[in-house]
């Protein structure tokens, strides 16, 4: 099976089904342990901490590049030394594989000492 971070997001249309809870849980196990289900299972989120503002914004800019490239955009909460990333697929009204693909790519951005 191809690792999540090596897959590409697929265009989804309104009305396509969201992931079943069991499949979302299985994909969640492939991500960094800091990812969790949110919004009653309709989203995933991760809080990432940094040493300073510069590192935080560098992360946000790298994340923005991934979001643009995959055409799949998270909601972000950004502070001085932290960023909370929320992924959900609005077209399907819940989680899709696209959320987990982008989350895996974001995991590759975060230093191991995080």
Secondary structure as GFF3:
##gff-version 3
##sequence-region A 1 114
A	DSSP	three_ten_helix	4	6	.	.	.	ID=ss1
A	DSSP	alpha_helix	21	28	.	.	.	ID=ss2
A	DSSP	beta_strand	36	38	.	.	.	ID=ss3
A	DSSP	three_ten_helix	39	41	.	.	.	ID=ss4
A	DSSP	beta_strand	43	49	.	.	.	ID=ss5
A	DSSP	alpha_helix	53	70	.	.	.	ID=ss6
A	DSSP	beta_strand	75	79	.	.	.	ID=ss7
A	DSSP	beta_strand	82	87	.	.	.	ID=ss8
A	DSSP	three_ten_helix	90	92	.	.	.	ID=ss9
A	DSSP	alpha_helix	97	107	.	.	.	ID=ss10
###
